[in-house]
């Protein structure tokens, strides 16, 4: 049950970061694997990149077999390159309303980290300190600290099961980091670090007078990759976003997550789909006409992190 609740907390609060960022190390690996020059250049031009093209690094690349044409391609960032879009990229904790930020991995390379605040806005200075604390804690728990790669940072309300994951169970909130690292055998695996916090919370109430009346729906079950799971809650759909409210249970407190759907695609009357395009992969689709489960409110499907979730909805009475 503990693992299940943790999995659900991750899935319903975020979508998975899946875009690959090419580094000097990536190019060296492609060269050593024997890929042709044209293939490596095509990979560089079609990927997001984070290259170090100082003289010392170019000398190293050349010694590893990178051809002049490959080096030239590396020094000409493609339109997909983060450098082209984010010239001031640097390690910095997220701002309270950010959705992503950059942090150094174990090899001192900047990687993009997704940040989800679960509609909880805290003081910027506190978030900066908590971020540094959890990053340091996670990194130094790894036997091979060079393998450290942060992926997702999640601020959420405490669950009852968190008392087994944090040394301090007297806090109302937790900060949860998903990261990757290698074990003693060199195999990469996904890890979690959770710390209890009591931050200063800012008022985040939204004025709904300007966004129209919500379509209020309820659910009593969720199908996870086809498997039926008991979970109660509500979905409130507005014009540009929807709120997912998970009811309190014996194992967890009530939680609320807000998803933006401002650029959703309208399929038909009240039937829409939203595909996440910025730095993440995920898909939401609300189909009001799917009532095959003896329901009258349609279905909401969420595809993220390699999982397919289907919420069976009914109109709120």
GIKALIN-V145032 format. One record per pair of residues at least 12 apart in sequence whose ideal C-beta (glycine too) atoms are under 10 Angstrom apart, sorted by the first residue. I is the first residue (numbers start at 0). J is the second residue. Records with the same first field share a line. If there is no record, write none. Layout:
I: J ; J
This chain:
0: 160 ; 249 ; 250
1: 158 ; 159 ; 160 ; 161 ; 163 ; 164 ; 250
2: 160
3: 160 ; 223 ; 228 ; 250
4: 158 ; 159 ; 160 ; 161 ; 248 ; 250 ; 251
5: 158 ; 160 ; 161 ; 164 ; 175 ; 191 ; 193
6: 223 ; 304 ; 306
7: 158 ; 221 ; 223 ; 228 ; 230 ; 245 ; 251 ; 254 ; 306 ; 308
8: 117 ; 153 ; 155 ; 156 ; 158 ; 160 ; 161 ; 173 ; 175 ; 193 ; 245 ; 251 ; 254 ; 256
9: 115 ; 151 ; 153 ; 155 ; 175 ; 177 ; 189 ; 191 ; 303 ; 304 ; 306
10: 223 ; 301 ; 303 ; 304 ; 305 ; 306 ; 308
11: 115 ; 117 ; 155 ; 221 ; 230 ; 232 ; 243 ; 245 ; 254 ; 256 ; 258 ; 301 ; 303 ; 308 ; 310
12: 115 ; 116 ; 117 ; 118 ; 151 ; 153 ; 154 ; 155 ; 175 ; 243 ; 245 ; 254 ; 256 ; 258
13: 98 ; 113 ; 114 ; 115 ; 117 ; 150 ; 151 ; 152 ; 153 ; 155 ; 175 ; 177 ; 256 ; 258 ; 279 ; 281 ; 303 ; 304
14: 113 ; 115 ; 151 ; 258 ; 275 ; 278 ; 279 ; 280 ; 281 ; 282 ; 283 ; 301 ; 302 ; 303 ; 304
15: 113 ; 150 ; 151 ; 177 ; 275 ; 279 ; 280 ; 281 ; 302 ; 303 ; 304 ; 305 ; 306
16: 99 ; 110 ; 111 ; 112 ; 113 ; 150 ; 151 ; 177 ; 278 ; 279 ; 280 ; 281 ; 304
17: 278 ; 279 ; 280 ; 281 ; 303 ; 304 ; 305
18: 46 ; 47 ; 79 ; 81 ; 111 ; 277 ; 278 ; 279 ; 280
19: 42 ; 46 ; 47 ; 48
20: 46 ; 47 ; 48 ; 49 ; 50 ; 79 ; 80 ; 81 ; 108 ; 109 ; 110 ; 111
21: 39 ; 42 ; 43 ; 45 ; 46 ; 47 ; 48 ; 49 ; 50 ; 73 ; 77 ; 79 ; 80
22: 48 ; 49 ; 50 ; 51 ; 104 ; 106 ; 108 ; 109 ; 110
23: 48 ; 49 ; 50 ; 51 ; 52 ; 56 ; 57 ; 59 ; 60 ; 63 ; 65 ; 73 ; 106 ; 108
24: 51 ; 63 ; 106 ; 108
25: 39 ; 42 ; 43 ; 46 ; 48 ; 49 ; 50
26: 39 ; 40 ; 42 ; 43 ; 48 ; 50 ; 60 ; 63 ; 64 ; 65 ; 69 ; 70 ; 72 ; 73
27: 59 ; 60 ; 62 ; 63 ; 64 ; 65
28: 63
29: 42 ; 43 ; 64 ; 65 ; 69
30: 60 ; 63 ; 64 ; 65 ; 66 ; 69
31: 63 ; 64
33: 64
36: 65 ; 66 ; 67 ; 68 ; 69 ; 72
37: 68 ; 69
39: 65 ; 66 ; 68 ; 69 ; 72 ; 73
40: 66 ; 68 ; 69 ; 71 ; 72 ; 73
41: 72
42: 69 ; 72
43: 69 ; 71 ; 72 ; 73 ; 75 ; 76 ; 77 ; 79 ; 80
44: 72 ; 75 ; 76 ; 77 ; 78 ; 79 ; 80
45: 77 ; 78 ; 79
46: 77 ; 79 ; 80
47: 76 ; 77 ; 79 ; 80 ; 81 ; 82 ; 83 ; 84 ; 111 ; 278
48: 72 ; 73 ; 76 ; 77 ; 79 ; 80 ; 81 ; 82 ; 83
49: 76 ; 80 ; 81 ; 82 ; 88 ; 101 ; 108 ; 109 ; 110 ; 111
50: 70 ; 72 ; 73 ; 74 ; 76 ; 80 ; 82
51: 73 ; 107 ; 108
52: 70 ; 73 ; 74 ; 75 ; 76
56: 70 ; 73
57: 70 ; 73 ; 74
60: 73
81: 101 ; 109 ; 111 ; 278
85: 101 ; 111
88: 100 ; 101 ; 109 ; 111
89: 101 ; 103 ; 109
90: 102 ; 103 ; 107 ; 109 ; 110 ; 131 ; 134
91: 109 ; 127 ; 130
92: 112 ; 114 ; 123 ; 124 ; 125 ; 126 ; 127 ; 128 ; 129 ; 130 ; 131 ; 134 ; 152
93: 112 ; 113 ; 114 ; 115 ; 116 ; 123 ; 126 ; 127 ; 130 ; 152 ; 154
94: 114 ; 116 ; 120 ; 123 ; 126 ; 127
95: 114 ; 116 ; 119 ; 120 ; 121 ; 122 ; 123 ; 125 ; 126 ; 127 ; 154 ; 198 ; 201 ; 203
96: 114 ; 116 ; 120 ; 123 ; 201 ; 203
97: 112 ; 113 ; 114 ; 116 ; 126 ; 152
98: 113 ; 114 ; 115 ; 116 ; 259 ; 277 ; 278 ; 279
99: 111 ; 112 ; 113 ; 114 ; 115 ; 151 ; 152 ; 277 ; 278 ; 279
100: 112 ; 113 ; 114 ; 130 ; 149 ; 152
101: 149
102: 130 ; 131 ; 134 ; 147 ; 148 ; 149 ; 152 ; 176 ; 178
103: 134 ; 138 ; 147 ; 148 ; 149
104: 138 ; 144 ; 145 ; 146 ; 147 ; 148 ; 149 ; 178 ; 179 ; 180
105: 138 ; 141 ; 143 ; 144 ; 145 ; 146 ; 147 ; 148 ; 149 ; 178 ; 179 ; 180 ; 181
106: 144 ; 145 ; 146 ; 147 ; 148
107: 145
108: 148
110: 147 ; 148 ; 149 ; 150 ; 178 ; 179
111: 149 ; 150 ; 278 ; 279
112: 130 ; 134 ; 148 ; 149 ; 150 ; 151 ; 152 ; 176 ; 177 ; 178 ; 278
113: 149 ; 150 ; 151 ; 152 ; 153 ; 177 ; 278 ; 279
114: 126 ; 130 ; 151 ; 152 ; 153 ; 154
115: 151 ; 152 ; 153 ; 154 ; 155 ; 175 ; 256 ; 257 ; 258
116: 152 ; 153 ; 154 ; 155 ; 203 ; 256 ; 257
117: 153 ; 154 ; 155 ; 156 ; 172 ; 254 ; 255 ; 256 ; 257
118: 154 ; 155 ; 203 ; 204 ; 205 ; 242 ; 254 ; 255 ; 256 ; 257
119: 154 ; 155 ; 156 ; 171 ; 172 ; 198 ; 200 ; 201 ; 203 ; 255 ; 256
120: 154 ; 198 ; 199 ; 200 ; 201 ; 202 ; 203
121: 154 ; 172 ; 174 ; 196 ; 198 ; 199 ; 200 ; 201 ; 203
122: 198 ; 199 ; 200 ; 201
123: 201
124: 199
125: 196 ; 197 ; 198 ; 199 ; 200
126: 152 ; 154 ; 174 ; 196 ; 198
128: 196 ; 198
129: 152 ; 154 ; 172 ; 174 ; 194 ; 196 ; 198
130: 149 ; 152 ; 154 ; 174 ; 176
132: 174 ; 192 ; 194 ; 196
133: 149 ; 152 ; 173 ; 174 ; 175 ; 176 ; 178 ; 192 ; 193 ; 194 ; 196
134: 147 ; 149 ; 152 ; 176 ; 178 ; 192
135: 192
136: 176 ; 192 ; 193 ; 194
137: 149 ; 176 ; 177 ; 178 ; 180 ; 190 ; 191 ; 192 ; 193 ; 194
138: 176 ; 178 ; 180 ; 192
140: 178 ; 180 ; 190 ; 192
141: 178 ; 179 ; 180 ; 181 ; 182 ; 190
142: 180 ; 181 ; 182 ; 183 ; 184 ; 185
143: 180 ; 181 ; 182 ; 183 ; 185 ; 187
144: 180 ; 181
145: 180 ; 181
146: 178 ; 179 ; 180 ; 181 ; 182 ; 185 ; 186 ; 187 ; 188
147: 178 ; 179 ; 180 ; 181 ; 190
148: 178 ; 179 ; 180 ; 181 ; 187 ; 190
149: 176 ; 177 ; 178 ; 179 ; 180 ; 192
150: 176 ; 177 ; 178 ; 179 ; 189 ; 190
151: 175 ; 176 ; 177 ; 178 ; 191 ; 279 ; 304
152: 174 ; 175 ; 176 ; 177 ; 178 ; 192
153: 173 ; 174 ; 175 ; 176 ; 177 ; 191 ; 193 ; 256
154: 172 ; 173 ; 174 ; 175 ; 196 ; 198
155: 172 ; 173 ; 174 ; 175 ; 193 ; 252 ; 254 ; 255 ; 256
156: 170 ; 171 ; 172 ; 173 ; 251 ; 252 ; 253 ; 254 ; 255
157: 169 ; 170 ; 171 ; 172 ; 173 ; 193 ; 195 ; 196 ; 197 ; 251 ; 252 ; 254
158: 173 ; 193 ; 248 ; 250 ; 251 ; 252 ; 254
159: 247 ; 248 ; 249 ; 250 ; 251 ; 252
160: 250 ; 251
161: 173 ; 175 ; 193 ; 194 ; 195 ; 251 ; 252
162: 195
163: 193
164: 191 ; 192 ; 193 ; 194 ; 195
165: 192 ; 193 ; 194 ; 195 ; 196
166: 193 ; 194 ; 195
167: 194 ; 195 ; 196 ; 197
168: 195
169: 195 ; 197
170: 194 ; 195 ; 196 ; 197 ; 198
171: 195 ; 196 ; 197 ; 198 ; 200 ; 252
172: 194 ; 195 ; 196 ; 197 ; 198 ; 200
173: 193 ; 194 ; 195 ; 196
174: 192 ; 193 ; 194 ; 195 ; 196 ; 198
175: 191 ; 192 ; 193 ; 194
176: 190 ; 191 ; 192 ; 193 ; 194
177: 189 ; 190 ; 191 ; 192 ; 304
178: 190 ; 191 ; 192
203: 257
205: 237 ; 240 ; 242 ; 257
207: 235 ; 237
209: 238
210: 237 ; 238 ; 239 ; 240
211: 236 ; 237 ; 238 ; 239
212: 235 ; 237 ; 238
213: 233 ; 234 ; 235 ; 236 ; 237 ; 238 ; 240 ; 241 ; 242 ; 315
214: 234 ; 235 ; 236 ; 237 ; 238 ; 241 ; 269 ; 285 ; 287 ; 296 ; 297 ; 312 ; 314 ; 315
215: 233 ; 234 ; 235 ; 236 ; 242 ; 296 ; 314 ; 315 ; 316
216: 232 ; 233 ; 234 ; 235 ; 236 ; 241 ; 285 ; 287 ; 294 ; 295 ; 296 ; 297 ; 298 ; 299 ; 310 ; 311 ; 312 ; 313 ; 314 ; 315
217: 231 ; 232 ; 233 ; 234 ; 244 ; 246 ; 294 ; 296 ; 310 ; 311 ; 312 ; 313 ; 314 ; 315 ; 316
218: 230 ; 231 ; 232 ; 233 ; 234 ; 243 ; 245 ; 246 ; 294 ; 296 ; 298 ; 299 ; 309 ; 310 ; 311 ; 312 ; 313
219: 231 ; 232 ; 246 ; 294 ; 310 ; 311 ; 312 ; 313
220: 292 ; 294 ; 309 ; 310 ; 311
221: 245 ; 299 ; 301 ; 308 ; 309 ; 310 ; 311
222: 292 ; 298 ; 300 ; 307 ; 308 ; 309 ; 310 ; 311
223: 306 ; 307 ; 308 ; 309
224: 305 ; 306 ; 307 ; 308 ; 309
225: 307 ; 309
227: 292 ; 309 ; 311
228: 308
229: 248
230: 245 ; 246 ; 248 ; 308 ; 310
231: 244 ; 245 ; 246 ; 247 ; 248
232: 244 ; 245 ; 246 ; 247 ; 253 ; 254 ; 255 ; 310
233: 245 ; 246 ; 255 ; 312 ; 315
234: 258 ; 285 ; 296 ; 297 ; 299 ; 310 ; 312 ; 315
235: 255 ; 257 ; 315
236: 258 ; 260 ; 269 ; 271 ; 285 ; 287 ; 299 ; 312
237: 257 ; 260
238: 260 ; 261 ; 263
239: 259 ; 260 ; 261 ; 262 ; 263
240: 257 ; 258 ; 259 ; 260 ; 261 ; 263 ; 273
241: 256 ; 257 ; 258 ; 259 ; 260 ; 263 ; 273 ; 283 ; 285 ; 299
242: 255 ; 256 ; 257 ; 258
243: 255 ; 256 ; 257 ; 258 ; 299 ; 301 ; 310
244: 256 ; 257
258: 273 ; 275 ; 281 ; 283 ; 301
259: 273 ; 275 ; 283
260: 272 ; 273 ; 275 ; 283 ; 285
261: 273
262: 274 ; 275 ; 276 ; 277
263: 283 ; 284 ; 285
264: 284
266: 284 ; 285 ; 286 ; 288
267: 286 ; 287 ; 288
268: 287 ; 288
269: 285 ; 286 ; 287 ; 288 ; 297
270: 284 ; 285 ; 286 ; 287 ; 288 ; 289 ; 297
271: 283 ; 284 ; 285 ; 286 ; 287
272: 284 ; 285 ; 286 ; 300
273: 285
274: 302
275: 302 ; 303
279: 303 ; 304
280: 302 ; 303 ; 304 ; 305
281: 301 ; 302 ; 303 ; 304
282: 300 ; 301 ; 302 ; 303 ; 307
283: 299 ; 300 ; 301 ; 302 ; 303 ; 308
284: 298 ; 299 ; 300 ; 301 ; 302 ; 309
285: 297 ; 298 ; 299 ; 300 ; 310 ; 312
286: 298 ; 299 ; 300 ; 309 ; 312
287: 299 ; 312 ; 314
289: 309 ; 311 ; 312
290: 311 ; 312 ; 313
291: 311
292: 309 ; 311 ; 312 ; 313
293: 311 ; 313
294: 310 ; 311 ; 312 ; 313 ; 314
295: 312 ; 313 ; 314
296: 310 ; 311 ; 312 ; 313 ; 314 ; 315
297: 310 ; 311 ; 312 ; 313 ; 314
298: 310 ; 311 ; 312
299: 311 ; 312
